[in-house]
Structures are given as structure tokens and as C-alpha cells.
Amino acid sequence: MKWLAAASLLVAMPAMAEPKQVTPLDQGWQVRLDPADPAVKDHPREAEWFAATVPGSVQQDLIAAGRVPDPYIGRNEAAIQWVGLAGWQWRRTIDVTPAMLARRHIELVFDGLDTFATVSVNGQQLLVAANAHRRWRIDAKAALHAGRNTITIAIASPIKRLQPMVLAIAHPLPGEYDSAFGDEPKGRQTSPYIRKPKYQYGWDWGPRIVSIGPWRPIRIEAWDDARLDTLRVEQEALNDTEARVIARLDVVADAAVRRRVRAVVTTPDGRTVAVERDVALAPGANHVAVPLTIARPQRWWPAGAGAQPLYKVTATIGDDDRAERRIGLHTVELDRVSGALTLRINGRPIFAKGANLIPFDEFPARVTPARMRSLLADARTANMNMLRVWGGGYYLDDAFYDAADAMGLMVWQDFMFGGAVTPPDADFRASVVAEADEQVARLQAHPSIVLWSGGNEILAGWENWSDRKAFKRAVGADEQERIGTGMAVLFDRVLRDAVVRNAPGTPYWNNSPSSDYEGPIDTDANGDRHFWDVWSGSKPVERYLDGCPRFMSEYGFQAMPVMVTIRAFAGDGPLTPDSAVMKTHQKFLDGEGNARLQFYLDQRLRPARDFADFVYLTQVDQAQAIAMAALHHRACRPVTMGSLYWQLNDVWPGTSWSSIDYYGRWKLLHYAARRFYALQAIVAEHVGGATRIALVSDAAAPTPAMWRVRAMAMDGRLLKQSSATVVLAPDTAMEAARLDDAGLFGDAPVPSSYAVAELLVGGKVVSRTIVERAVPRDMAYPDPGLTVRWQGNRVTVTAARLARAVMLDFGAVAAQPSDNGFDLLPGESVTVTVTADATPAILAGALTLRSLAR
């Protein structure tokens, strides 16, 4: 590559070439089962060409054609497994004109091929691809002719391609989740050896659908002298007076040519700053750097900390090509003092509040920008400021990051490694180098990406998990060292270097959880934690209160989705937690996870009256458990500086750890998140016969406030009140009081007394917590005497007596209340707006009010 400073050249510029011509190839495709595949015997019809959607997968095409049942419905997942075990072929024709053939370069560009793909043009093989996370580009001009041309793509089954090799290895690399369908022997997974989205092999929250197809757009790019391959915008300096950025253009030239390069910054208020330079391009790859200075810069801040002004940077190479990026001006530092994991944005320490994001769908091509924006808006509404893009999926489209930029949602971005031990061979590493460089360069301009991480649980698993320890013993010291060294090279050098090279100024973290090679992994003392003693380890939820991790990047608790979602996949028949369809849509413990739901309900809450009530109680349990953990993390500030629960969303309709289900419907946890992630919060932890009161503020300025704790009897009598005025310091948590039970409740019986802890700002309650002296199961909650009054799509709920975790449940009618899962004190009312297609009369008839009263 020739590196060029963008200095002026005192030469005459030649006439400009024609602009690059881009022709989408997303229509007119057909697909068929490879006629040589053994599956033809059982599926002869699929060996004939039928309509295909590109971008997409053959599974989507078969579903659309009615040739396989929808795997999201009922118990249909098994019926689609054969598709991922076969080879498939795609074809389409293109008409090439003499004018197009006159261009010097005609390139076929594939933004994503999943995965082992061979591309031919008019029978001439031009590309063999083996990484679903990469863009592939081939110059097809020599294979094209005027008139009609045929492009074919053959994609092999990833399992069948790799399985002979895996079966021949005495000790295959440990992977993620074994198949439930018998297509791979237990402990002999092919997924560690392929660069493909790992969740498609099945996870404990999603189905196994090993997709195959051209999953991202395809196009023709025709050009002559030069094309712009990559535009990166690096921030060199930032202060209150000016920002200095560099537009870095990677340009591919056909021959030695001179071009005028122009870079323009458009400010949020519409002002422009432009710089033009004349450059000499050499044949092949060139790098052009154009410095730009922005006066009076406006800084980008995370949600809740400030505004999100965005600048547009446009770069052109003569008339040949152009590219555009949106940037935000900010500084990002990773504070690691004494084991900390603290993100400082513009010098200010930010407590990360949010969740983990899994893929939106088993079929990425059907995820629209609107769907991504809607989910991010829901996260923002819940007062989140960070999402972790988990490493077992795929690198998301720019539309996701555009929305995160605009909403101020910080992104912890994993590289796409989901947990499997990685191969140590050079070919695998070289593929990852190309993937990482491409993806970091594509995404580096987004201000929302404040951290790159090497992946999910690979290093923690290698160090701590029993199956990995058994593997290391089995392979011996030499092979253990070879594999361990390969992972160290990959996660400490290859991926770190890709970030340093392509996104300087953005921190890199080698894995999650991790200490970044500074001590033991997955401890409270250093780096980030994944805490699964609660739920996976069956420990009581109170274990969340045992310590203060430096950054809690995973913890979770399951719940079922609302009944309207359950009916969408389970049908209208009678249901129990043990119904076959409910177990099919529960992937934890291979379908037996609903027993874990019951285990925690038995520990904490009252018995369920029926299945719908069971669904409600699982959502209450989840919301209360995660609220306990998140508020504790916030009260541990500044020791703890992040709390990201598992998980925000679902990949299909089923029981999982999500707070928003596959159809975008909120569980009670998401409503609770809006409360426990609020700007200011009161934390009340009842442990050992006393209540600890802590006050949290994420505000940038001191905030006058008052806290109060009222001890109450179940009949509504006030037993005692404690209160104090305080000034909440910026970005802090403070302990306000410790109140022992004897002083607060006197001799009131434990089951029939409780406390209400509240934080008031400007005389208004901004945060409230109910303090229970025993687990809810053992509390003597009265009949709350709930009544409702409707006005159009607004409903007012009033409680005569204490009402805990009130849920507006509309059953099989799709409806989303503006608030849900709330507490009402005696005599209190709350008015809720219900968003639904159904009429108010239908909503009123469908409504069931639920609470924790027996």
C-alpha cells in the first residue's frame, strides 16, 4: 500500500472518469437442493429450482414456499434440521451491456456468504469463501460477456463439510451446545472450526437452525480509475476550542492517476468545513489522509449524561467514488486502576446501566432497521445507557449503530466468538485477521462503540470450566500449550491490533469475563464478571448481595413471556409448564428449565392458581431478582461501575432470560428496569434484621433530595417514619442509614409489616422500594381490593390495601400498558395508557388484574 499525505500538487488534473456504478443483485434468484446431495432421495422436489430471497437463507425460502413448517411454531424445530445438513445452489442471470463491459473493472461484491460458498460466473469458478463474517469481492469482468450471464453460488452444509475431520480427531476442541437432534455426536461439535454465527447451532435460549445462504446483499460495482474501499474518521484531538479529525481513505487505483480528494464535515447545526487536496495515486492500494479542524466542537455523551450531537463526514475521490460517515466527538478511556473496569467518557466516569443483546432473529436477513430502532428505543426508555453486543451472533448492520449513536446508547462490542475453544492453526487466524480488520474499519466511526472485546467466555472457560480442564488433561501438556498459545495470540495480539490499527482511541478488552491478563478471571476483584450462581447454580437470589464486582457484565433470571406470545407458538389448547410445546420452547437444561422456574417460585412466591398465573409469577420473580442485583450494583459505586443483565431480547418466542420477548412485548422486568435504572434511586436491602438505605445519583450536578422510610402494618397503619434531607453528590452512591428492625417495626409481626423506602426530588417521589421482612411467599398480603376505571385507552387502577407487583394482564389480546408490575399503597391509584389494536371494550373485557396476594 502506498501512503499519501494529502498535500497539494501543482499539476493539471486530467478529466475525471465515470463514477462508480453500483447495481444491486437482490432480485431474481432461485435456489435448489444440490442434485448430487444424498438428501435428494427424501426431498426430490427441492432439487428443482424455486424462488429465493436474497439476502436470506434457504430455510427462509422453504418456509415461504410452504415446504417446511415454521420452526418458531409448535414443535416444528425438528422438521427443519435436514436443511442445514444438505448442500444448496443459487442462480440468477444478469444482462451485461457493452457499456458496462467497457468499464475497466466489473466486480461482484458479496456482503455475506454463509459459509462454505463457491461462486461461478458462466461456469467459471471465481471465488471460494469460508467466513460468514466477511465481505467478499471478485473481479468478474473476464468471465462476463455481452448479453445474458449466469451467476451460481454453491454452499455446502457446514456440518457435513467439517464432520469427517472432527470425527477423526481423538479430542475435538470443546464447543458450546451439543445438538439435540443427533446430527453431531455429543462432545464432537463442528462449530469451533468455522467462522459462522454460533448461536445458529443452538443455545440455551434459542433453537438450532444451521442456516445456509447469501445472507447479506449482493451487488455489481463497475469502475474505471479508482474506487474508495474504506473511509475511516479518526479523532486526533478534542478540547473546548477545536476538534482535529483525520479522514483516512483507502483507495484502490487501476493505474497511476491523479485525483482531487475532498473531505467535508457538516456540523449538527448545518455548517460545513471542507478540505480539498490533489493526490497522485499509484496502481493498487493507496492510503490518503485528509486532516480537518472543527471549531467549537459539541461533545457526544451517553444517554442521561448529555446530548448526542452528530457530525457528517463525506469524502470523494474526483467523480469516481464517494463515502459518508456519521461521527460523534468524544474521548473514551478505560480506567483499570486497582482492578477497576470504569469507562470515562469525556473524562467523566460513567456507570454502565443496561443489558446484553443477543441476535434479533435466527434469520438475520429479516431484521429491519425499524425493528432494531424499536428495540433500542425500548432500552433507552428503560433508562439504559449501554448494551453489550454478545459474541455468539454476528456483526450487526450499520443501522443498529446509527440508532445507538442517535440515542446515546453505548455499545460494548464483542468480536464474534461465542465460547468455543478456538483452533490454533494459521489459516484460521488469517481468516480472523481479515474479518477483524474489515469489521472494525466498517464500524469505527460510530461514537456509540466505546469498547471492543475479544469475545464471550472463551478464556474464562479455558481457565475455569470442568470440561475444558478435562480436555487439557486428555490432550497433554504440549497440545494444551499449543492451543492456549494460539488463543493468547488471537485475543491479545490479533484482535487487539485490529482495534489499535483501525479504531485508535477505542479501548480493547480481551474477553468477557476477563482481567485482561492481569490476574484470575471472573472474580469480584478484577475486571468484569459473569455471575450465574443465581439461576444456573440454583443459589438464592439474595446471593446477589454478597459482593461488589468491579463490573457485572452478565447475570440473569428467566421468565415466561406474556400469554399472547405463548399462544402464538403454543396454540389455544390447555397448557402447563410441562406441556411438550412449552418444553420445546425452553432451551435451558435441554427443555427441563421450567423446573428451575418452579424451584425459585417455591422458594420465594405463592403457589400459582393456573397456568396464566404461573406465567405472571415467573415474571414477578424475574423482575424482583434482577432489580435486587442491579440496585445493589449501583449502591456499590464506585467499586462497581457497570451492571448489564442477561438479556434484553429474544431470538425466537419462548421462555428465556429476556426482558423483551421476540415480538417486542415487555415482560415485567423491563418495566422494573425503567425504575431501577432511573437517574436517581433509593436502594433498600433488608439483611440480618436491619435495612440498609443507600442513595444513588447519576446526575452531573448536586441534587437536593429527601429520603424517607415508613414502616407500615398490612392494615394501613403507620408504625414509624424515618427521614432526612440530603444533597446527592454527582455520580455517586452514598449510604444514608441503617435501620434495625426493632427500632423500625417495634413488635409488629414479621409477616404483617413492611416498609416503604422513597427518594424525593423537588417534593416528588422519583424512586420507591418496598422492604419485606421475609420472602414474599411468607408475607401476609391482604386482598388489595383493586378496582379499575376506563377512559378510552386509559385505565386507572386503585388499591384499597397494599397491592404488590400489580400486573395488567390482557391474556390472548395483544396490548402494552405504559406501566406494569407496580406496587400500590393503600388508597393509591395509577393511570396507565394501553397501546393496542383492540378497542377499549375488548381490552376491558380481556383485563385480569394480578397481584401477589394469595
QUIKAMO-V352579 format. One line per field, one symbol per residue. phi: phi as a letter, one per 30 degrees, with the letter a starting at -180 (. if undefined). A space follows every 10 residues. Layout:
phi = ???
This chain:
phi = .ccbddcdcd bdddddddde ccbdbcbidb badeeddede ecbddddcdb dbcbdlbddd dddddicbdd ddchcdeddc ddddcbcbbc aacbcccedd ddddbbcccc dabcbdcbcb bhicdcabcb bdccdbbbdc edccbdjdbc cbbcbddddd dcdedddddd bdddcccddc cidbdeibdd ddcbcbeddd djbdbadcbd dblddbebac ccacdabcdb ccbcccabbd dabcbbdccc cccdadbcbc cbbbccdecj dbbbbcbcbc ccejdbbbcb dbccdhdcdd bdeicldbdb ccccbbchcd ababbcbbca cbbcdcdhid bcccchicdc ddblaccced adcedcdced dddddddddd ddidbbbcdd dccbdddeed deddedcicd bdcdddbckd dcdcdddddd ddedddeddd ddcddddddc acbdlciddd dddcdddddd dddddjddde dddddddddd dccdddddde dcbejcdbbd abdachicke cibddaicbc cbedidcidd ddddcdabdd accaaaadad ddddddddcc icddbbecee ddddcbcdhh jcddddeded dddbbdddda dddeeedddd eddddddedd ddedddecdc babbdcbdbb cadldaddcb dedidddded dddeddcdeb bccbccbiib cccbbbbcdd bebdabcbbc dbcddjddca bbaacbcddd hbbbdcabcd edddcicdde dcbabccbcc biicdcabbd ccdbdeecdc ddedidbbbc biccbccbcd bebchdcdcc hdcdabddba iccbdeidbb cbcccaddde dddddddbcc addd
